[in-house]
Amino acid sequence: MLKKLKKKLLQQWKDLLRKKLIA
């Protein structure tokens, strides 16, 4: 369960970073 949560958080972080980089 923890691994899944970590993966989810990582994905959200990557998304955020991408948006910030693009913006």
Backbone as numpy.savetxt, mean C-alpha at the origin, in Angstrom:
# Nx Ny Nz CAx CAy CAz Cx Cy Cz
-3.23 -14.67 9.16 -4.07 -13.47 9.16 -3.19 -12.20 9.16
-2.19 -12.21 10.01 -1.33 -11.03 10.10 -0.62 -10.78 8.77
-0.20 -11.87 8.14 0.50 -11.72 6.85 -0.42 -11.07 5.83
-1.68 -11.51 5.83 -2.64 -10.94 4.87 -2.80 -9.45 5.12
-2.90 -9.09 6.40 -3.10 -7.68 6.76 -1.89 -6.86 6.31
-0.71 -7.43 6.56 0.51 -6.73 6.17 0.53 -6.49 4.66
0.15 -7.52 3.93 0.15 -7.41 2.46 -0.82 -6.32 2.03
-1.98 -6.30 2.69 -3.00 -5.32 2.34 -2.46 -3.91 2.60
-1.82 -3.74 3.74 -1.28 -2.42 4.10 -0.20 -2.02 3.09
0.64 -2.98 2.74 1.71 -2.69 1.79 1.13 -2.22 0.46
0.08 -2.91 0.03 -0.56 -2.54 -1.23 -1.11 -1.12 -1.16
-1.74 -0.79 -0.02 -2.31 0.55 0.13 -1.19 1.59 0.10
-0.07 1.26 0.75 1.06 2.18 0.80 1.60 2.44 -0.61
1.75 1.36 -1.35 2.25 1.51 -2.73 1.31 2.39 -3.54
0.03 2.18 -3.36 -0.96 2.98 -4.07 -0.81 4.45 -3.70
-0.68 4.71 -2.39 -0.54 6.08 -1.91 0.72 6.72 -2.50
1.82 5.99 -2.43 3.08 6.52 -2.94 2.96 6.84 -4.42
2.32 5.94 -5.17 2.18 6.15 -6.61 1.38 7.43 -6.86
0.29 7.59 -6.11 -0.55 8.78 -6.30 0.24 10.03 -5.96
1.03 9.95 -4.90 1.82 11.12 -4.49 2.87 11.44 -5.54
3.48 10.39 -6.08 4.51 10.60 -7.10 3.91 11.21 -8.36
2.73 10.74 -8.72 2.07 11.24 -9.93 1.59 12.68 -9.71
1.04 12.92 -8.51 0.49 14.25 -8.23 1.59 15.30 -8.24
